[in-house]
Structures are given as structure tokens and as C-alpha cells.
């Protein structure tokens, strides 16, 4: 610790020497800069290869019903398995279709440019009829109409 012997009212005033503090901080900074890149962890993972377009998709087993897919198009039209359905008949048609099926699930899909509110209106209609709705991921294709 150093002392200031300058003139003035107080006389002697203690003044802290910061040089050792700066030296310690710089040494710690260098240590952390060297150690940080060594602390990264690598994780190896085997990811399945990309499917070629030439590979054949196996047909579904016989007797399996195709899923019920509810779609909203860019124009706002509502489709069930690619068949246009008026909005006022949507719930009744879905309920009739699900009464004949064991799974009782409707998959929901909306085209990319459909406004969010439009898609939510159709989902609300379906959910209002006590229908279980699941959202289709982007990569899954719709089934063809029977």
C-alpha cells in the first residue's frame, strides 16, 4: 500500500497500488482464454442417410385404413382427403367418417401461404365437434383420395 504525502488538509492519505491486481487479472484472463476452447465437448451421432428419389416406398399392409387428413388450401377451401367440403358440413362429415374408424383421429394440414387466422378457424370448427386433431409435420405427404 502506498501513501500520498501531498500537502493539504488531511496530511497522509492511503492510496492502493493496483499494479499487482492488474497482473493477477491479466494472468487469469490468459488462463481462461487458453482453457475455454479445450472445454468444448464433441458428440458423435450416426444419422441415417438421405433417401434417394429412386427408392420405392413400401405399400401399406392390406386392411389398413388411410388416415383422415383435413387440409386448408391457399384459397381458404377446406378439404378432407383432397375432397372439397363446405365449412358448414365439415363437422358432420368428419363425425360420420370417424364413427366408422377405430382410431378417431383427424390429421390437420395447411398449405404454406394460408393465413394463421384461417387455419385456426378450421381447427376451431373441428375441435368444436369433439374431434381429436393432430397436426401433420411438413415432411409427410397427404394420402391420395380413395
C-alpha positions in Angstrom: 0.0 0.0 0.0 1.3 3.4 -0.8 0.8 6.7 0.9 0.3 10.1 -0.5 2.3 12.7 1.3 1.0 15.7 -0.6 0.1 18.9 1.2 -3.4 19.6 2.1 -5.8 19.3 5.0 -5.7 15.6 5.6 -2.0 15.0 5.6 -1.3 11.4 4.8 -3.8 9.6 2.7 -3.6 5.9 1.8 -3.7 5.0 -1.9 -4.0 1.4 -3.1 -1.4 0.1 -5.6 -3.4 -1.6 -8.4 -0.4 -3.0 -10.3 -0.5 -6.4 -8.6 -4.2 -6.6 -9.1 -4.0 -5.9 -12.8 -1.2 -8.5 -13.1 -3.4 -11.2 -11.5 -6.4 -10.3 -13.6 -4.4 -10.5 -16.8 -2.9 -13.9 -15.8 -6.5 -15.2 -15.1 -7.7 -13.8 -18.4 -4.9 -15.6 -20.3 -5.7 -18.8 -18.5 -9.4 -18.7 -19.3 -8.6 -17.8 -23.0 -6.4 -20.9 -23.3 -8.7 -23.3 -21.4 -12.1 -22.4 -22.8 -11.5 -23.9 -26.3 -10.4 -27.1 -24.7 -13.6 -27.5 -22.7 -15.8 -28.0 -25.8 -17.4 -31.4 -25.9 -17.8 -33.4 -29.0 -20.7 -35.7 -29.5 -20.8 -38.2 -32.4 -24.1 -39.3 -33.8 -25.0 -41.6 -36.6 -27.7 -40.1 -38.7 -29.5 -42.1 -41.4 -28.6 -41.2 -44.9 -30.9 -39.2 -47.2 -33.4 -41.2 -49.0 -32.9 -41.3 -52.7 -35.8 -40.5 -55.1 -35.3 -43.8 -56.7 -36.1 -45.9 -53.6 -39.6 -47.4 -53.6 -41.9 -46.7 -50.8 -43.4 -49.9 -49.4 -47.2 -50.0 -49.7 -49.2 -50.1 -46.5 -50.3 -53.5 -45.3 -53.7 -54.7 -46.6 -56.7 -53.8 -44.5 -55.2 -50.6 -43.1 -57.4 -47.6 -43.5 -55.7 -44.4 -44.9 -55.7 -41.5 -42.4 -58.3 -38.8 -42.5 -56.5 -35.5 -43.4 -58.2 -32.2 -43.0 -56.5 -29.6 -45.3 -56.9 -25.8 -45.7 -55.7 -24.5 -49.1 -54.3 -21.1 -50.0 -57.7 -20.0 -51.3 -59.3 -20.9 -48.0 -61.1 -24.0 -49.2 -61.4 -26.9 -46.8 -60.7 -30.4 -47.9 -61.0 -33.8 -46.4 -58.6 -36.3 -48.1 -58.3 -33.9 -51.0 -62.1 -33.6 -51.5 -63.6 -30.1 -51.1 -66.1 -29.8 -48.3 -68.2 -26.8 -47.4 -67.4 -25.4 -43.9 -71.0 -25.8 -42.7 -70.8 -29.6 -43.4 -67.3 -30.1 -42.1 -68.1 -31.2 -38.6 -70.9 -33.6 -39.6 -68.8 -35.2 -42.3 -65.8 -35.7 -40.0 -68.0 -37.2 -37.3 -69.6 -39.6 -39.8 -66.1 -40.6 -41.1 -64.7 -41.1 -37.6 -67.7 -43.2 -36.4 -66.7 -45.9 -38.9 -63.0 -45.9 -37.9 -61.2 -47.4 -34.9 -58.6 -44.6 -34.5 -60.9 -41.5 -34.2 -58.1 -39.1 -35.2 -58.1 -36.4 -37.8 -54.7 -35.0 -39.1 -54.7 -31.3 -39.9 -52.5 -29.8 -42.6 -52.5 -26.2 -44.0 -50.6 -25.1 -47.1 -47.7 -22.7 -46.6 -49.4 -19.4 -47.6 -52.6 -19.9 -45.6 -53.2 -17.0 -43.1 -52.9 -18.1 -39.5 -56.5 -17.0 -38.6 -58.0 -19.0 -41.4 -56.2 -22.2 -40.3 -57.3 -21.6 -36.7 -60.9 -21.1 -37.7 -60.9 -24.6 -39.3 -59.2 -26.1 -36.3 -61.8 -24.5 -34.0 -64.6 -25.9 -36.1 -63.1 -29.4 -35.8 -62.4 -29.1 -32.1 -65.9 -27.8 -31.5 -67.3 -31.1 -32.7 -65.2 -33.0 -30.1 -62.9 -34.3 -32.7 -59.3 -35.2 -31.8 -57.0 -33.3 -34.2 -53.3 -33.9 -34.8 -51.1 -31.6 -36.8 -49.2 -33.1 -39.8 -45.5 -32.4 -39.9 -44.1 -30.6 -43.1 -42.4 -33.7 -44.5 -45.4 -36.0 -44.5 -47.3 -36.3 -47.8 -51.1 -36.5 -47.9 -52.8 -39.7 -48.8 -54.5 -40.0 -52.2 -58.2 -39.9 -52.3 -59.8 -43.4 -52.2 
